[in-house]
Amino acid sequence: MIKKHLKKILPLSVITAAIFIACAHKKKTSITLFTWTPADEYTVNQRIIQKFQHANPQIKINHINDASGRAMDKLQTMLAGSSPPDVMSIHGAYFIPLASKNTLLDLEPMTADADFNLQDFYPELIDGCRYQGKLYSLPRYTSVYVLFYNRGLFQEENLSYPGSNWTWSDYLLAAKKLTRDHDGDGVTDQYGCIIDFWGARIYPWIWQNNGQIFSADGLNCLLDQKEAVEAVQFLYDLQFRHRVTPKSLTHEFKNNVEFFHSGKAAMFISGAWDIQNLRKNKNIDWDIAHLPRRKKSATILGMENYAISKNSRYPYESWKLLRFLLSAETQKTMGRELEKQPSRRSAADDYIRHGSYNRRIMIEAMAYAVKPPNIAKWGEISHYLQDELDLIWVKGKDPAFALRTAVSEINKNLQP
């Protein structure tokens, strides 16, 4: 069946080679897998790859892993060169730029196989894997922003834990009560919340207020509209008016997870990627809740994708590997051992069952998660937004003025 679909998308010479290798099972084929994972995930990936190779001894996997922090730059260089990886893991933010350069294989014909079940993946994720109507990748796993909170600090103030219908007002009221100067020296010892003031972290607040980041055609940035300005003003007030979150870039900790670990902050917003570190601290009693809402519920839909190079010499073998890496069993393993939120609905119950915290929140949040706008040129022009956000959080620049400045520069660069 796979070979039938390959005929629709590949040159005859490639089809012939693929069928010959697939059927003969004599000559060992080597394909390259490119990933960008930390050490613990690399170890699990190696075990999964070994399991695949045991079941497919005619295929050898050359696994390249780049944990340098510059992996997507390396991947783009490889795809532009003469030896691209056959199968690759792509950060969601880089998918559209890569797909727009005609470097990825359309997977739609192969997913039509009756035993693959594309419908098992969350439809919002599949939508995020398409570019100009073609399916150039598949979701490896997903992630959503949720509210992490310190149960112990809530208990000390006799506060109810965050509920599913918490509003911005509820969030602010709790943050005020949880912000404390324990010794009365005029210096805050404990903050109600920590807010990230960069890029995509502000998107959910804007969506919750019925705002949008870009117009539907992607040609106009809308961050200067009333709904967006109100959302950023709310975040600004948390720091400069209510003083329930520490000043950006001035606190003693390297990141928000470390701050939360210290017990000096009651709430922060993040996703499953921070849980591995949180679990290492046994002194903090924490859990997760839905994000507070205003006019509606909204969170950001993060994802990491698997794709196949359009120039792969071995698309049949690459598809076999990709299918294995995306199987429900593999996703269950990744969820149990690495806190990876599954992209398959059939793996969701297992993910919930094996969590020591309320993982159900992560799954429920998929119902209102919003795919971030994926503008091909965003990597080149996003600094216009971040430059102004830095001036807001660090220098106290007026949010409305800062957003107008950012939008003016962004829109100049969005026009065709």
C-alpha positions as a Markdown table, in Angstrom:
| # | Residue | x | y | z |
|---|---|---|---|---|
| 1 | Met | 0.0 | 0.0 | 0.0 |
| 2 | Ile | 2.8 | 2.4 | 0.8 |
| 3 | Lys | 4.5 | 1.7 | -2.5 |
| 4 | Lys | 1.2 | 2.5 | -4.3 |
| 5 | His | 1.1 | 5.9 | -2.7 |
| 6 | Leu | 4.8 | 6.6 | -3.4 |
| 7 | Lys | 4.0 | 6.3 | -7.1 |
| 8 | Lys | 2.0 | 9.4 | -6.9 |
| 9 | Ile | 4.7 | 11.6 | -5.5 |
| 10 | Leu | 8.1 | 10.3 | -6.4 |
| 11 | Pro | 10.2 | 10.0 | -9.6 |
| 12 | Leu | 10.2 | 6.5 | -11.2 |
| 13 | Ser | 13.8 | 5.9 | -10.4 |
| 14 | Val | 13.2 | 6.5 | -6.7 |
| 15 | Ile | 10.1 | 4.3 | -6.7 |
| 16 | Thr | 12.0 | 1.5 | -8.3 |
| 17 | Ala | 14.8 | 1.7 | -5.8 |
| 18 | Ala | 12.4 | 1.9 | -2.9 |
| 19 | Ile | 10.4 | -1.1 | -4.0 |
| 20 | Phe | 13.5 | -3.2 | -4.8 |
| 21 | Ile | 14.9 | -2.6 | -1.3 |
| 22 | Ala | 11.6 | -3.0 | 0.5 |
| 23 | Cys | 10.9 | -6.4 | -1.2 |
| 24 | Ala | 14.3 | -7.9 | -1.5 |
| 25 | His | 15.2 | -7.5 | 2.2 |
| 26 | Lys | 18.8 | -8.4 | 1.4 |
| 27 | Lys | 20.8 | -5.2 | 1.3 |
| 28 | Lys | 20.9 | -3.2 | 4.4 |
| 29 | Thr | 19.7 | 0.4 | 4.0 |
| 30 | Ser | 21.1 | 3.2 | 6.1 |
| 31 | Ile | 18.9 | 6.2 | 6.8 |
| 32 | Thr | 19.6 | 9.3 | 8.9 |
| 33 | Leu | 17.4 | 10.5 | 11.8 |
| 34 | Phe | 18.0 | 14.1 | 13.0 |
| 35 | Thr | 16.9 | 15.1 | 16.5 |
| 36 | Trp | 17.7 | 17.9 | 19.0 |
| 37 | Thr | 17.1 | 16.4 | 22.4 |
| 38 | Pro | 18.8 | 16.6 | 25.8 |
| 39 | Ala | 20.7 | 13.6 | 27.3 |
| 40 | Asp | 17.8 | 11.9 | 29.0 |
| 41 | Glu | 15.5 | 12.1 | 26.0 |
| 42 | Tyr | 18.4 | 10.9 | 23.7 |
| 43 | Thr | 18.8 | 7.8 | 25.9 |
| 44 | Val | 15.1 | 6.9 | 25.5 |
| 45 | Asn | 15.2 | 7.7 | 21.8 |
| 46 | Gln | 18.1 | 5.3 | 21.4 |
| 47 | Arg | 16.2 | 2.5 | 23.1 |
| 48 | Ile | 13.2 | 3.1 | 20.8 |
| 49 | Ile | 15.5 | 3.1 | 17.7 |
| 50 | Gln | 17.1 | -0.2 | 18.8 |
| 51 | Lys | 13.6 | -1.7 | 19.1 |
| 52 | Phe | 12.8 | -0.5 | 15.6 |
| 53 | Gln | 16.0 | -1.9 | 14.2 |
| 54 | His | 15.4 | -5.3 | 15.9 |
| 55 | Ala | 12.0 | -5.5 | 14.1 |
| 56 | Asn | 13.6 | -4.2 | 10.8 |
| 57 | Pro | 17.1 | -5.6 | 10.6 |
| 58 | Gln | 17.4 | -4.5 | 7.0 |
| 59 | Ile | 17.3 | -0.9 | 8.0 |
| 60 | Lys | 20.2 | 0.8 | 9.8 |
| 61 | Ile | 19.5 | 4.1 | 11.6 |
| 62 | Asn | 22.2 | 6.8 | 11.7 |
| 63 | His | 21.0 | 8.9 | 14.6 |
| 64 | Ile | 22.3 | 12.5 | 14.7 |
| 65 | Asn | 21.4 | 14.5 | 17.8 |
| 66 | Asp | 22.2 | 18.1 | 18.3 |
| 67 | Ala | 21.7 | 19.5 | 21.8 |
| 68 | Ser | 23.6 | 22.7 | 21.2 |
| 69 | Gly | 20.7 | 25.0 | 21.1 |
| 70 | Arg | 21.4 | 25.7 | 17.5 |
| 71 | Ala | 19.9 | 22.5 | 16.1 |
| 72 | Met | 17.4 | 24.2 | 13.8 |
| 73 | Asp | 20.2 | 26.3 | 12.1 |
| 74 | Lys | 22.1 | 23.1 | 11.6 |
| 75 | Leu | 19.1 | 21.3 | 10.2 |
| 76 | Gln | 18.4 | 24.1 | 7.7 |
| 77 | Thr | 22.0 | 23.9 | 6.5 |
| 78 | Met | 21.8 | 20.1 | 6.1 |
| 79 | Leu | 18.5 | 20.4 | 4.1 |
| 80 | Ala | 20.1 | 23.0 | 1.8 |
| 81 | Gly | 23.1 | 20.8 | 1.2 |
| 82 | Ser | 23.7 | 17.5 | -0.6 |
| 83 | Ser | 23.2 | 15.2 | 2.3 |
| 84 | Pro | 19.9 | 16.0 | 4.1 |
| 85 | Pro | 18.6 | 13.8 | 6.9 |
| 86 | Asp | 16.0 | 11.4 | 5.8 |
| 87 | Val | 13.8 | 11.8 | 8.9 |
| 88 | Met | 14.0 | 14.9 | 11.1 |
| 89 | Ser | 12.4 | 16.4 | 14.2 |
| 90 | Ile | 11.4 | 20.0 | 13.6 |
| 91 | His | 10.5 | 22.7 | 16.2 |
| 92 | Gly | 7.0 | 23.9 | 15.5 |
| 93 | Ala | 8.2 | 27.5 | 14.9 |
| 94 | Tyr | 10.5 | 26.4 | 12.1 |
| 95 | Phe | 8.0 | 24.2 | 10.2 |
| 96 | Ile | 6.6 | 26.9 | 7.9 |
| 97 | Pro | 9.9 | 28.4 | 7.0 |
| 98 | Leu | 11.2 | 24.9 | 6.0 |
| 99 | Ala | 8.0 | 23.8 | 4.3 |
| 100 | Ser | 8.0 | 27.1 | 2.3 |
| 101 | Lys | 11.4 | 26.2 | 0.9 |
| 102 | Asn | 10.2 | 23.0 | -0.8 |
| 103 | Thr | 12.5 | 20.8 | 1.3 |
| 104 | Leu | 9.9 | 18.4 | 2.8 |
| 105 | Leu | 8.0 | 15.4 | 1.4 |
| 106 | Asp | 4.2 | 15.5 | 1.2 |
| 107 | Leu | 3.1 | 12.7 | 3.5 |
| 108 | Glu | -0.6 | 12.8 | 2.7 |
| 109 | Pro | -0.5 | 9.9 | 0.2 |
| 110 | Met | 1.2 | 7.6 | 2.7 |
| 111 | Thr | -1.1 | 8.5 | 5.6 |
| 112 | Ala | -4.0 | 7.2 | 3.5 |
| 113 | Asp | -3.0 | 3.6 | 4.4 |
| 114 | Ala | -5.9 | 2.0 | 6.3 |
| 115 | Asp | -3.8 | 0.9 | 9.2 |
| 116 | Phe | -2.3 | 4.3 | 9.9 |
| 117 | Asn | -5.3 | 6.2 | 11.2 |
| 118 | Leu | -4.5 | 9.9 | 10.8 |
| 119 | Gln | -7.7 | 10.7 | 12.6 |
| 120 | Asp | -6.1 | 9.5 | 15.9 |
| 121 | Phe | -4.1 | 12.7 | 16.0 |
| 122 | Tyr | -5.7 | 15.8 | 17.4 |
| 123 | Pro | -7.1 | 17.7 | 14.3 |
| 124 | Glu | -5.6 | 21.0 | 15.5 |
| 125 | Leu | -2.2 | 19.5 | 15.3 |
| 126 | Ile | -2.7 | 18.0 | 11.9 |
| 127 | Asp | -3.8 | 21.4 | 10.7 |
| 128 | Gly | -0.5 | 22.8 | 12.1 |
| 129 | Cys | 1.4 | 20.2 | 10.0 |
| 130 | Arg | 0.0 | 21.5 | 6.7 |
| 131 | Tyr | 1.4 | 24.2 | 4.4 |
| 132 | Gln | -0.6 | 25.4 | 1.4 |
| 133 | Gly | -2.8 | 22.4 | 1.8 |
| 134 | Lys | -0.1 | 19.7 | 1.8 |
| 135 | Leu | 0.8 | 17.6 | 4.8 |
| 136 | Tyr | 4.6 | 18.1 | 5.1 |
| 137 | Ser | 5.0 | 16.8 | 8.7 |
| 138 | Leu | 3.2 | 14.9 | 11.5 |
| 139 | Pro | 3.1 | 15.8 | 15.2 |
| 140 | Arg | 5.6 | 14.1 | 17.4 |
| 141 | Tyr | 4.0 | 15.4 | 20.5 |
| 142 | Thr | 2.3 | 18.5 | 21.7 |
| 143 | Ser | 2.3 | 20.9 | 24.7 |
| 144 | Val | 0.0 | 23.6 | 26.1 |
| 145 | Tyr | 0.5 | 26.4 | 28.6 |
| 146 | Val | -1.1 | 25.7 | 31.9 |
| 147 | Leu | -0.9 | 27.3 | 35.4 |
| 148 | Phe | 1.5 | 25.7 | 37.8 |
| 149 | Tyr | 0.8 | 26.6 | 41.5 |
| 150 | Asn | 2.4 | 25.9 | 44.9 |
| 151 | Arg | -0.3 | 24.0 | 46.9 |
| 152 | Gly | 1.5 | 24.7 | 50.2 |
| 153 | Leu | 1.5 | 28.5 | 49.7 |
| 154 | Phe | -2.2 | 28.4 | 48.8 |
| 155 | Gln | -2.9 | 26.4 | 52.0 |
| 156 | Glu | -1.0 | 28.8 | 54.2 |
| 157 | Glu | -3.3 | 31.7 | 53.0 |
| 158 | Asn | -6.4 | 29.5 | 53.2 |
| 159 | Leu | -7.0 | 30.0 | 49.5 |
| 160 | Ser | -8.9 | 27.6 | 47.3 |
| 161 | Tyr | -6.8 | 26.1 | 44.5 |
| 162 | Pro | -7.3 | 27.6 | 41.0 |
| 163 | Gly | -10.5 | 26.3 | 39.5 |
| 164 | Ser | -11.5 | 25.6 | 35.9 |
| 165 | Asn | -13.5 | 28.8 | 35.7 |
| 166 | Trp | -10.9 | 31.1 | 37.3 |
| 167 | Thr | -10.9 | 34.6 | 35.7 |
| 168 | Trp | -8.2 | 37.2 | 35.4 |
| 169 | Ser | -9.8 | 38.9 | 38.5 |
| 170 | Asp | -9.6 | 35.6 | 40.5 |
| 171 | Tyr | -5.9 | 35.3 | 39.4 |
| 172 | Leu | -5.1 | 38.8 | 40.4 |
| 173 | Leu | -6.9 | 38.5 | 43.8 |
| 174 | Ala | -5.0 | 35.3 | 44.6 |
| 175 | Ala | -1.7 | 36.9 | 43.5 |
| 176 | Lys | -2.2 | 39.8 | 45.8 |
| 177 | Lys | -2.9 | 37.6 | 48.8 |
| 178 | Leu | 0.1 | 35.4 | 48.0 |
| 179 | Thr | 2.6 | 38.3 | 47.7 |
| 180 | Arg | 4.2 | 38.7 | 51.1 |
| 181 | Asp | 6.8 | 40.7 | 52.9 |
| 182 | His | 7.4 | 38.2 | 55.8 |
| 183 | Asp | 9.8 | 40.3 | 57.8 |
| 184 | Gly | 8.4 | 43.7 | 57.2 |
| 185 | Asp | 11.5 | 45.2 | 55.8 |
| 186 | Gly | 9.8 | 46.6 | 52.8 |
| 187 | Val | 11.3 | 44.0 | 50.4 |
| 188 | Thr | 8.9 | 41.4 | 48.9 |
| 189 | Asp | 10.0 | 37.9 | 50.0 |
| 190 | Gln | 7.3 | 36.0 | 48.2 |
| 191 | Tyr | 5.5 | 36.8 | 45.0 |
| 192 | Gly | 2.0 | 35.7 | 43.9 |
| 193 | Cys | 3.0 | 35.0 | 40.4 |
| 194 | Ile | 5.8 | 35.1 | 37.8 |
| 195 | Ile | 5.1 | 36.3 | 34.3 |
| 196 | Asp | 7.2 | 35.7 | 31.2 |
| 197 | Phe | 7.3 | 38.9 | 29.1 |
| 198 | Trp | 8.4 | 37.7 | 25.8 |
| 199 | Gly | 7.0 | 36.7 | 22.4 |
| 200 | Ala | 4.5 | 33.9 | 22.3 |
| 201 | Arg | 4.0 | 33.9 | 26.1 |
| 202 | Ile | 1.7 | 36.9 | 25.7 |
| 203 | Tyr | -0.5 | 35.3 | 23.0 |
| 204 | Pro | -2.9 | 33.4 | 25.3 |
| 205 | Trp | -3.8 | 36.5 | 27.3 |
| 206 | Ile | -4.6 | 38.3 | 24.0 |
| 207 | Trp | -6.7 | 35.4 | 22.7 |
| 208 | Gln | -8.5 | 35.2 | 26.1 |
| 209 | Asn | -9.6 | 38.8 | 25.5 |
| 210 | Asn | -10.9 | 38.0 | 22.0 |
| 211 | Gly | -7.8 | 39.6 | 20.4 |
| 212 | Gln | -5.7 | 38.3 | 17.5 |
| 213 | Ile | -2.0 | 38.4 | 16.7 |
| 214 | Phe | -2.3 | 38.7 | 12.9 |
| 215 | Ser | -5.1 | 39.2 | 10.3 |
| 216 | Ala | -6.4 | 36.0 | 8.6 |
| 217 | Asp | -4.3 | 36.6 | 5.5 |
| 218 | Gly | -1.1 | 37.1 | 7.7 |
| 219 | Leu | -0.4 | 40.5 | 6.1 |
| 220 | Asn | -1.2 | 42.7 | 9.1 |
| 221 | Cys | -0.2 | 42.5 | 12.7 |
| 222 | Leu | -3.1 | 43.3 | 15.1 |
| 223 | Leu | -1.2 | 43.8 | 18.3 |
| 224 | Asp | -2.1 | 47.4 | 18.4 |
| 225 | Gln | -5.8 | 46.7 | 18.6 |
| 226 | Lys | -7.8 | 47.3 | 21.7 |
| 227 | Glu | -8.1 | 43.6 | 22.8 |
| 228 | Ala | -4.3 | 43.1 | 22.5 |
| 229 | Val | -3.4 | 46.3 | 24.3 |
| 230 | Glu | -5.8 | 45.5 | 27.2 |
| 231 | Ala | -4.2 | 42.1 | 27.6 |
| 232 | Val | -0.6 | 43.5 | 27.7 |
| 233 | Gln | -1.8 | 46.3 | 30.0 |
| 234 | Phe | -3.1 | 43.7 | 32.4 |
| 235 | Leu | 0.3 | 42.0 | 32.5 |
| 236 | Tyr | 2.1 | 45.4 | 32.8 |
| 237 | Asp | -0.1 | 46.2 | 35.8 |
| 238 | Leu | 0.8 | 42.9 | 37.5 |
| 239 | Gln | 4.4 | 44.2 | 37.7 |
| 240 | Phe | 4.2 | 48.0 | 37.9 |
| 241 | Arg | 0.9 | 48.6 | 39.6 |
| 242 | His | 0.0 | 45.6 | 41.8 |
| 243 | Arg | 3.7 | 44.5 | 42.2 |
| 244 | Val | 2.6 | 40.8 | 42.5 |
| 245 | Thr | 5.3 | 39.6 | 40.1 |
| 246 | Pro | 9.0 | 40.4 | 40.2 |
| 247 | Lys | 10.6 | 42.9 | 37.9 |
| 248 | Ser | 11.7 | 41.3 | 34.7 |
| 249 | Leu | 15.4 | 40.4 | 34.4 |
| 250 | Thr | 16.2 | 41.7 | 37.9 |
| 251 | His | 15.5 | 38.7 | 40.2 |
| 252 | Glu | 18.2 | 36.4 | 41.4 |
| 253 | Phe | 17.1 | 33.2 | 39.6 |
| 254 | Lys | 18.2 | 32.0 | 36.2 |
| 255 | Asn | 14.6 | 31.1 | 35.1 |
| 256 | Asn | 11.1 | 30.9 | 36.3 |
| 257 | Val | 11.3 | 27.2 | 37.1 |
| 258 | Glu | 14.2 | 27.9 | 39.5 |
| 259 | Phe | 12.2 | 30.8 | 41.0 |
| 260 | Phe | 9.2 | 28.5 | 41.6 |
| 261 | His | 11.5 | 25.8 | 43.0 |
| 262 | Ser | 12.7 | 28.2 | 45.6 |
| 263 | Gly | 9.2 | 28.5 | 47.1 |
| 264 | Lys | 9.3 | 32.3 | 46.6 |
| 265 | Ala | 6.6 | 32.4 | 44.0 |
| 266 | Ala | 3.1 | 30.8 | 44.1 |
| 267 | Met | 2.2 | 30.6 | 40.4 |
| 268 | Phe | 3.8 | 30.5 | 37.0 |
| 269 | Ile | 2.7 | 29.6 | 33.5 |
| 270 | Ser | 4.5 | 27.0 | 31.5 |
| 271 | Gly | 4.1 | 23.6 | 29.8 |
| 272 | Ala | 5.1 | 19.9 | 30.1 |
| 273 | Trp | 8.7 | 20.7 | 29.1 |
| 274 | Asp | 9.4 | 22.1 | 32.6 |
| 275 | Ile | 8.0 | 19.2 | 34.5 |
| 276 | Gln | 11.1 | 17.1 | 34.4 |
| 277 | Asn | 12.9 | 19.8 | 36.4 |
| 278 | Leu | 10.0 | 20.4 | 38.8 |
| 279 | Arg | 9.8 | 16.7 | 39.7 |
| 280 | Lys | 13.4 | 16.9 | 41.0 |
| 281 | Asn | 12.4 | 19.1 | 43.9 |
| 282 | Lys | 10.6 | 17.0 | 46.5 |
| 283 | Asn | 10.2 | 20.0 | 48.8 |
| 284 | Ile | 7.6 | 21.8 | 46.7 |
| 285 | Asp | 4.0 | 20.5 | 46.7 |
| 286 | Trp | 2.7 | 21.6 | 43.3 |
| 287 | Asp | 0.0 | 20.9 | 40.8 |
| 288 | Ile | -1.4 | 22.4 | 37.6 |
| 289 | Ala | -4.6 | 24.1 | 36.6 |
| 290 | His | -6.3 | 25.7 | 33.6 |
| 291 | Leu | -5.1 | 29.2 | 32.7 |
| 292 | Pro | -7.3 | 32.0 | 34.0 |
| 293 | Arg | -9.8 | 33.2 | 31.4 |
| 294 | Arg | -11.4 | 36.5 | 30.6 |
| 295 | Lys | -13.9 | 36.6 | 27.7 |
| 296 | Lys | -13.1 | 33.0 | 26.8 |
| 297 | Ser | -10.6 | 30.2 | 27.6 |
| 298 | Ala | -7.4 | 30.0 | 25.4 |
| 299 | Thr | -3.9 | 28.6 | 25.6 |
| 300 | Ile | -1.2 | 28.2 | 23.1 |
| 301 | Leu | -0.8 | 25.0 | 21.2 |
| 302 | Gly | 2.9 | 24.0 | 21.0 |
| 303 | Met | 4.2 | 21.1 | 18.9 |
| 304 | Glu | 7.2 | 19.3 | 17.6 |
| 305 | Asn | 6.9 | 17.6 | 14.2 |
| 306 | Tyr | 8.5 | 14.7 | 12.4 |
| 307 | Ala | 9.1 | 15.1 | 8.6 |
| 308 | Ile | 10.9 | 13.4 | 5.7 |
| 309 | Ser | 13.2 | 15.1 | 3.4 |
| 310 | Lys | 11.9 | 15.6 | -0.1 |
| 311 | Asn | 15.3 | 14.5 | -1.4 |
| 312 | Ser | 15.5 | 11.3 | 0.7 |
| 313 | Arg | 16.8 | 8.4 | -1.3 |
| 314 | Tyr | 14.9 | 6.0 | 0.9 |
| 315 | Pro | 11.3 | 7.3 | 1.4 |
| 316 | Tyr | 9.9 | 3.9 | 2.0 |
| 317 | Glu | 12.2 | 3.1 | 4.9 |
| 318 | Ser | 11.9 | 6.6 | 6.2 |
| 319 | Trp | 8.2 | 6.3 | 6.3 |
| 320 | Lys | 8.5 | 3.0 | 8.2 |
| 321 | Leu | 10.7 | 4.7 | 10.8 |
| 322 | Leu | 8.5 | 7.7 | 11.1 |
| 323 | Arg | 5.4 | 5.5 | 11.6 |
| 324 | Phe | 7.2 | 3.6 | 14.4 |
| 325 | Leu | 8.3 | 6.8 | 16.1 |
| 326 | Leu | 4.8 | 8.2 | 16.0 |
| 327 | Ser | 3.1 | 5.0 | 17.2 |
| 328 | Ala | 0.8 | 5.1 | 20.2 |
| 329 | Glu | 3.1 | 2.7 | 22.1 |
| 330 | Thr | 6.1 | 5.0 | 21.5 |
| 331 | Gln | 4.0 | 8.0 | 22.6 |
| 332 | Lys | 3.0 | 6.2 | 25.8 |
| 333 | Thr | 6.7 | 5.5 | 26.5 |
| 334 | Met | 7.6 | 9.2 | 26.0 |
| 335 | Gly | 4.7 | 10.3 | 28.2 |
| 336 | Arg | 5.7 | 7.9 | 31.1 |
| 337 | Glu | 9.4 | 8.5 | 31.0 |
| 338 | Leu | 9.8 | 12.1 | 29.6 |
| 339 | Glu | 6.6 | 13.9 | 30.4 |
| 340 | Lys | 5.8 | 14.3 | 26.6 |
| 341 | Gln | 2.2 | 15.2 | 26.0 |
| 342 | Pro | 0.9 | 12.8 | 23.3 |
| 343 | Ser | -0.3 | 14.0 | 19.9 |
| 344 | Arg | -2.4 | 10.9 | 19.6 |
| 345 | Arg | -5.8 | 10.7 | 21.3 |
| 346 | Ser | -5.4 | 7.0 | 21.9 |
| 347 | Ala | -2.4 | 7.6 | 24.1 |
| 348 | Ala | -4.1 | 10.3 | 26.2 |
| 349 | Asp | -5.6 | 7.9 | 28.9 |
| 350 | Asp | -2.2 | 6.3 | 29.5 |
| 351 | Tyr | -0.7 | 9.8 | 29.8 |
| 352 | Ile | -3.2 | 10.8 | 32.4 |
| 353 | Arg | -3.0 | 7.6 | 34.4 |
| 354 | His | 0.8 | 7.7 | 34.8 |
| 355 | Gly | 1.1 | 11.3 | 36.1 |
| 356 | Ser | 1.8 | 12.2 | 39.7 |
| 357 | Tyr | -0.1 | 15.5 | 39.1 |
| 358 | Asn | -3.3 | 16.4 | 37.4 |
| 359 | Arg | -2.3 | 15.6 | 33.8 |
| 360 | Arg | -5.9 | 15.6 | 32.8 |
| 361 | Ile | -5.7 | 19.4 | 32.7 |
| 362 | Met | -3.2 | 19.2 | 29.8 |
| 363 | Ile | -5.6 | 17.0 | 27.8 |
| 364 | Glu | -8.7 | 19.1 | 28.6 |
| 365 | Ala | -6.8 | 22.2 | 27.5 |
| 366 | Met | -6.5 | 20.8 | 24.0 |
| 367 | Ala | -10.2 | 21.7 | 23.5 |
| 368 | Tyr | -9.4 | 25.4 | 23.6 |
| 369 | Ala | -5.8 | 25.5 | 22.5 |
| 370 | Val | -4.9 | 27.9 | 19.7 |
| 371 | Lys | -2.3 | 27.2 | 17.1 |
| 372 | Pro | 0.2 | 30.1 | 17.1 |
| 373 | Pro | 0.3 | 32.1 | 13.8 |
| 374 | Asn | 3.0 | 30.7 | 11.6 |
| 375 | Ile | 4.3 | 33.4 | 9.4 |
| 376 | Ala | 7.1 | 32.4 | 7.1 |
| 377 | Lys | 9.1 | 35.6 | 7.7 |
| 378 | Trp | 8.4 | 35.7 | 11.5 |
| 379 | Gly | 11.8 | 34.5 | 12.4 |
| 380 | Glu | 13.3 | 37.5 | 10.6 |
| 381 | Ile | 11.0 | 40.2 | 12.0 |
| 382 | Ser | 9.9 | 38.9 | 15.5 |
| 383 | His | 12.6 | 41.0 | 17.1 |
| 384 | Tyr | 10.5 | 44.1 | 16.4 |
| 385 | Leu | 8.0 | 42.8 | 18.9 |
| 386 | Gln | 10.5 | 41.6 | 21.4 |
| 387 | Asp | 12.5 | 44.8 | 21.4 |
| 388 | Glu | 9.3 | 46.7 | 22.4 |
| 389 | Leu | 8.3 | 44.1 | 25.0 |
| 390 | Asp | 11.7 | 44.4 | 26.6 |
| 391 | Leu | 11.1 | 48.2 | 26.9 |
| 392 | Ile | 7.7 | 47.6 | 28.5 |
| 393 | Trp | 8.9 | 45.1 | 31.1 |
| 394 | Val | 12.3 | 46.5 | 31.9 |
| 395 | Lys | 11.8 | 50.2 | 31.3 |
| 396 | Gly | 8.1 | 50.6 | 32.0 |
| 397 | Lys | 7.3 | 51.9 | 28.5 |
| 398 | Asp | 3.6 | 52.5 | 27.9 |
| 399 | Pro | 2.1 | 49.3 | 26.4 |
| 400 | Ala | -0.1 | 51.0 | 23.9 |
| 401 | Phe | 2.7 | 53.1 | 22.5 |
| 402 | Ala | 5.2 | 50.2 | 22.5 |
| 403 | Leu | 2.7 | 47.9 | 20.6 |
| 404 | Arg | 2.0 | 50.6 | 18.0 |
| 405 | Thr | 5.7 | 51.0 | 17.4 |
| 406 | Ala | 6.2 | 47.2 | 17.0 |
| 407 | Val | 3.2 | 46.8 | 14.7 |
| 408 | Ser | 4.4 | 49.7 | 12.5 |
| 409 | Glu | 7.7 | 48.0 | 11.9 |
| 410 | Ile | 6.2 | 44.4 | 11.6 |
| 411 | Asn | 3.6 | 45.5 | 9.0 |
| 412 | Lys | 6.3 | 47.1 | 6.8 |
| 413 | Asn | 8.0 | 43.7 | 6.6 |
| 414 | Leu | 4.8 | 41.6 | 6.1 |
| 415 | Gln | 3.8 | 43.3 | 2.9 |
| 416 | Pro | 4.5 | 41.2 | -0.2 |
